[in-house]
Amino acid sequence: MTNKITKEKLIKYFSITEKAFHEAKGKVIKGREEEAKEVIEMVKNYISDARYFESQGEFVNAFASINYVHGWLDAGVRLGVFDVDDNKLFTIK
């Protein structure tokens, strides 16, 4: 176990989070489109922030941002905005 955020760790978490984003945005629950739009916009913004921090070598901030992205996605799932069932990508019941 390491206490460092490496480029490899960022690659891993970007991959997982972008896969989750792709899955979620394709499974918006009917009637929740407005909420989904807001979540998706925030996710895009934080992914952009994470990529920027990564490009600047600020791995801690990049890692924090990508985890915030996943928090938004999980919140959308738990609030019934996205209908997903992959418990490896999302915190689901």
Secondary structure, DSSP 8 states (H G I E B T S, - for coil): --SS--HHHHHHHHHHHHHHHHHHHT-B-TT-HHHHHHHHHHHHHHHHHHHHHHHTT-HHHHHHHHHHHHHHHHHHHHTTSB----TTTS---
